[in-house]
Amino acid sequence: MSVELKEQQSESASLVAEADSALQKVLHGSDDVNTEATDLKAQLDKLLAAYQTRESQFTATVAEVKEKYSSIIQEATDKANNILAAAQKSAEESAKAVAESLFASKQSAAEALKTTTEKNNKLVADATAQAAAIQAESAKERAAWEAEKASVADIQKFKPVVKVNVGGTKFTTSLTTLCRFPNTMIGTMYSGRHELVQDEDGYHFIDRDGTHFRYILNYLRSPETFECELTGAALKELKCECEYYGLKKLMFPYTPLAPFKTRDVANESIVVSQDQHGIYRVNGVPVRRCKHCGLGDFAGNSKIKRGGYYDDEVDYIPHFDLVVEDRGGVVYKTQPSVTSLAVCAESDQMEGKVRRNHILSLEVSRAKSTNEYCAIQFYVYCYLNFDLK
């Protein structure tokens, strides 16, 4: 419809232009004025008729467009109103649901708070009652202990020197020695709270095997330096007696590691074992640790030279501490070590040959191939025999 209007407007503009041209001719004094006037009047009438026709068409077109878009606008307005009403209703419903949920949450929180408060009050009451019961029981036990202490005060008072008869074997020791560890069985026996039978010679009789009791007394006298050379069945008997007197964990604190195989610096297979004192040995010889380089030697006293070393360079275990740790063991402080060995690579006061032997043995332990090992052996031979600088 808009395209037709544009065409009509264009045609009207053309007619107006023709009329204007005719008027110009009149104004400039054309000879045939009447003819021109007649033509002009005809054209004007034609223009007026065309204009009226177009105006009526335009009016009809405008009415048609207005009617069409009015229905569209009304439809859009209706939809917008419906959407607005639905949104308002949804908002009201949501607000109502939120209010209801908030109210329910408040009620639930209030109930939970009430329940928690009741539980806490109950726990406090129970704890208070238990504390009071414990205090009462403690007071009762303390009173009983005080009563026992008062009752046993005169049961038996030991002299500083004590005579003990263990299964027929007689010993003489001090009360201080027997009570060195008061929480053990033997410490409790001589605490003064128990009456021990005495014979006519003043010996307290203990109905146990006295064969190994001297080891127990030696440990009580000097636990720091105690050593036991027993093995096999005799050692088992001693441990049984130590268990009775409550001293086993004190006298034998180590759980020996099962014997294991490893290799020395010469790649020879050796077996390392641990005794009941925690000392690691190879063929019965205690392994001596080097605190500086980590090696452990097991040469034996027959091969030891002055300064704590020996010329044979194969009786070494490389990285001894790591070898033990990898097998779940522990190297205790009681493991022997050598002072000169501990400062092998630092002391300038060590004898030259001794120092060279140990340092070169370290290099041998680090060799990774046969050729390197042979080269080091040749260098050691030349160094020791020709005094190479």
Secondary structure, DSSP 8 states (H G I E B T S, - for coil): -HHHHHHHHHHHHHHHHHHHHHHHHHHTT-S-HHHHHHHHHHHHHHHHHHHHHHHHHHHHHHHHHHHHHHHHHHHHHHHHHHHHHHHHHHHHHHHHHHHHHHHHHHHHHHHHHHHHHHHHHHHHHHHHHHHHHHHHHHHHHHHHHHHHHHHHTTT----SEEEEEETTEEEEEEHHHHTSSTTSHHHHHTSSSS---B-TTSEEEE-S--TTHHHHHHHHH-GGG------HHHHHHHHHHHHHTT-HHHH--------EEEE-TT--EEEEEE-TTS-EEETTEE-EE-TTT--EE---GGG--GGG--S---SEETTHHHHHHHTT----TTS-B-HHHHTTTT-SSS-HHHHHHHHHHHHHHH--SHHHHHHHHHHHHHHHHH---
